[in-house]
Amino acid sequence: MNSPNRSRYSPVQATAICGVCRPRDYYKSCYNRSVAALTPDRLRLARERAGFTQQQAAKRLGVSQAYLALMETGRRRVTEPVGLKIVGLYRLGPAFLPLLVDVLEFWDSAYLAKALANLGYPGFRHLLGGPRDNPTVVLLAALSRPDLEVRVVEGLPWIVLEYCDLDWDWLIPESKVRDVQNRLGFIVTLGRRIAAKRGGGAAQSKLREVEERLDQARLAREDSLCQGSLSEAERSWLRRARPADARHWNLLTDLDAEHLPYAA
């Protein structure tokens, strides 16, 4: 397995990754965005849920109690080093991890399978181990690949089911930049259908909202679901046999919510 080399590009040096040109400070802003999710109210609530007094948390974070109090009232911003310490100390979910996108072109099927395992996906439980990645980034990395193993593709709707609080305001524009909004829309549709089957009202409502946003940006061109190496015979068969949801999103795939292993 070829693991991404996270030190290959610095956040302020990278200007064109995956063929996408960015301002020089783009990757630093991605890093900061996850910290910005720690709003004052969420910051205080997270501390209380973790069972820390303000004094205890400040000591563990290496800041004064007064400074933590200022962060919890919005009078001081959460810096990157402190923000990452907070994620670990308060045991926040992986959706609060930094949005690091500087090496997505190296995320192959093997790496993505391990990333799914570390997020809790049961299909790759045997690969569990190592640091976790932000699920928003994992999903973008997967959808940006020209070819993926089918088992990895099957795990993508699970991400939007389990982490319906993804940073959609970041992910949707990023998918448009890469022209993969149809792929994302289809994955969200599958996730919404499974959520409805499970009776998950909150997830279903959120995914419906995201689905509607993506539908407004739906591309007319035909695409595959990370299966760019399909033969012309396979493409021709899929045009006839694909499910209605795949047809709506102009994708050549036979993936269906009913047949996913975790849909029951």
C-alpha positions in Angstrom: 0.0 0.0 0.0 1.3 3.4 -1.0 0.5 5.7 1.9 0.4 9.4 1.2 3.4 11.4 2.2 1.8 14.1 4.2 5.0 16.2 4.3 5.4 16.4 0.6 3.7 19.8 0.3 3.5 22.5 2.9 0.1 24.3 3.2 1.5 27.6 2.0 3.7 26.3 -0.8 1.2 24.1 -2.7 -0.5 26.0 -5.5 -1.6 23.4 -8.0 -2.6 20.0 -6.6 -4.6 17.4 -8.6 -4.6 19.9 -11.5 -6.5 22.4 -9.5 -4.9 25.9 -9.1 -5.3 27.5 -5.7 -4.2 30.7 -4.0 -1.0 30.1 -2.0 -2.8 30.4 1.3 -5.6 28.0 0.3 -4.3 24.9 2.2 -3.7 26.9 5.3 -7.3 28.1 5.2 -8.5 24.5 4.8 -6.5 23.7 7.9 -8.0 26.6 9.8 -11.6 25.8 8.8 -11.8 22.7 11.0 -10.7 24.8 14.0 -13.3 27.5 13.0 -16.0 24.8 13.6 -15.2 25.1 17.3 -17.6 27.9 17.9 -17.8 29.3 21.5 -21.0 27.4 22.3 -19.7 24.1 20.9 -16.4 24.7 22.6 -18.0 25.0 26.0 -20.4 22.2 25.4 -17.6 19.9 24.2 -15.6 20.6 27.4 -18.6 19.9 29.6 -19.4 16.7 27.9 -15.8 15.6 28.2 -16.1 16.1 32.0 -13.6 18.9 32.4 -13.9 22.0 34.5 -12.5 25.1 32.8 -9.5 25.0 35.1 -8.8 21.4 34.4 -9.1 21.8 30.6 -6.9 24.9 30.5 -4.2 23.1 32.4 -4.3 20.1 30.0 -4.4 22.4 27.0 -1.4 24.5 28.2 -3.3 27.8 28.3 -4.5 29.9 31.2 -8.1 29.5 32.5 -8.7 33.2 31.5 -7.6 32.5 27.9 -9.9 29.4 27.7 -12.8 31.5 29.1 -12.2 34.1 26.4 -12.3 31.4 23.7 -15.5 30.0 25.1 -17.1 33.5 24.9 -15.8 34.2 21.5 -13.4 37.0 22.5 -10.3 35.0 21.5 -10.1 32.8 18.4 -9.1 29.1 18.7 -5.6 28.9 17.2 -4.4 25.8 15.2 -2.2 24.2 17.9 -4.8 24.7 20.7 -7.6 23.6 18.3 -5.9 20.3 17.6 -5.3 19.7 21.3 -9.0 20.4 22.0 -10.0 17.8 19.4 -7.9 15.2 21.2 -8.6 16.2 24.8 -12.4 16.4 24.3 -12.5 13.3 22.1 -14.3 15.1 19.3 -15.2 13.2 16.2 -13.1 13.0 13.1 -15.3 15.6 11.4 -13.4 18.2 13.5 -10.0 17.1 12.1 -8.1 19.4 9.7 -9.3 19.5 6.1 -5.9 18.5 4.6 -6.2 18.1 0.8 -2.6 18.5 -0.3 -1.9 14.9 -1.2 -5.3 13.6 -2.5 -3.8 12.3 -5.7 -1.9 9.7 -3.8 -5.0 8.3 -2.1 -5.4 4.9 -3.9 -7.9 2.2 -3.1 -5.7 0.6 -0.5 -5.2 3.9 1.4 -8.9 4.7 1.2 -9.9 1.3 2.5 -7.7 1.9 5.5 -9.2 5.4 6.0 -12.7 3.9 5.9 -11.7 1.3 8.5 -10.3 4.0 10.8 -13.6 5.9 10.6 -15.4 2.8 11.7 -16.6 1.2 8.5 -17.3 -2.4 9.3 -16.4 -3.7 5.8 -12.7 -3.0 6.4 -12.5 -3.7 10.1 -9.5 -5.9 9.5 -7.5 -2.9 8.3 -8.2 -0.8 11.5 -5.2 1.0 12.9 -3.3 4.3 12.7 -4.5 7.9 12.6 -7.9 9.0 11.3 -8.6 11.4 8.5 -11.5 13.8 8.3 -14.4 11.9 6.7 -15.1 15.0 4.5 -11.6 14.7 3.0 -11.9 10.9 2.6 -15.1 11.2 0.6 -13.7 13.9 -1.6 -10.5 11.9 -2.2 -12.5 8.8 -3.2 -14.9 10.6 -5.5 -11.9 12.3 -7.2 -10.3 9.1 -8.2 -10.7 7.9 -11.8 -10.8 4.2 -10.7 -11.5 2.6 -7.3 -12.1 -0.9 -6.1 -15.8 -1.6 -6.0 -15.6 -2.5 -2.3 -14.3 1.0 -1.5 -17.0 2.6 -3.6 -19.6 0.6 -1.7 -18.4 2.2 1.5 -18.9 5.8 0.4 -22.7 6.0 1.2 -21.8 4.8 4.7 -19.7 7.9 5.2 -22.6 10.3 4.6 -24.8 8.1 6.8 -22.5 8.0 9.8 -21.2 11.6 9.4 -24.1 13.6 8.1 -22.5 16.6 9.7 -19.7 16.7 7.2 -18.5 20.2 6.2 -20.9 20.4 3.2 -20.2 24.1 2.7 -16.6 23.1 1.9 -17.2 19.8 0.2 -19.9 20.9 -2.3 -17.7 23.7 -3.9 -14.7 21.3 -3.9 -16.7 18.7 -5.7 -17.7 21.3 -8.3 -14.1 22.4 -8.8 -13.3 18.7 -9.7 -16.5 18.1 -11.7 -17.5 15.3 -9.4 -20.8 16.8 -8.0 -22.8 14.2 -9.8 -20.9 11.4 -8.0 -21.3 13.2 -4.7 -25.1 13.7 -5.4 -25.5 10.0 -6.1 -23.7 9.0 -2.9 -25.9 11.4 -0.9 -29.0 10.0 -2.5 -28.0 6.4 -1.6 -27.2 7.6 2.0 -30.6 9.3 2.2 -32.5 6.2 1.0 -30.7 4.0 3.6 -31.4 6.7 6.3 -35.1 6.6 5.4 -35.1 2.8 5.6 -33.5 2.9 9.1 -35.9 5.6 10.3 -33.1 8.1 10.8 -35.0 11.4 10.6 -32.1 13.8 11.3 -29.8 12.2 8.8 -32.5 11.8 6.2 -33.5 15.5 6.5 -29.9 16.7 6.3 -29.1 14.5 3.3 -32.2 15.6 1.5 -31.1 19.2 2.0 -27.7 18.4 0.6 -29.1 16.4 -2.3 -31.3 19.4 -3.4 -28.3 21.7 -3.3 -26.3 19.3 -5.5 -29.2 18.7 -7.9 -29.1 22.4 -8.8 -25.5 21.9 -10.0 -26.0 18.5 -11.7 -23.9 18.0 -14.8 -25.5 16.8 -18.1 -22.4 14.9 -19.2 -22.2 11.1 -18.6 -19.7 9.8 -16.0 -18.9 6.6 -14.1 -18.7 6.2 -10.4 -14.9 6.0 -10.1 -14.8 3.3 -12.7 -13.1 5.1 -15.6 -11.7 1.9 -17.1 -15.1 0.5 -18.0 -15.1 -1.1 -21.4 -17.5 0.2 -24.1 -19.5 -3.0 -23.7 -19.9 -2.5 -20.0 -20.9 1.1 -20.5 -23.5 0.2 -23.1 -25.0 -2.4 -20.7 -25.0 0.0 -17.7 -26.8 2.7 -19.8 -29.7 0.2 -20.1 -29.6 -1.5 -16.7 -28.5 1.2 -14.2 -30.9 2.1 -11.4 -33.1 5.2 -11.7 -31.0 7.1 -9.2 -27.8 6.5 -11.3 -29.7 7.6 -14.4 -30.8 10.8 -12.6 -27.2 11.6 -11.8 -26.0 10.6 -15.3 -23.7 7.9 -13.9 -22.8 4.6 -15.3 -23.1 2.3 -12.3 -25.3 -0.5 -11.0 -24.8 0.5 -7.3 -28.1 0.5 -5.5 -29.0 1.3 -1.9 -30.9 -2.0 -1.5 -27.8 -4.1 -2.3 -25.3 -2.4 0.1 -24.2 -4.7 2.9 -25.0 -2.2 5.6 -28.4 -1.2 4.2 -30.5 -3.6 6.3 
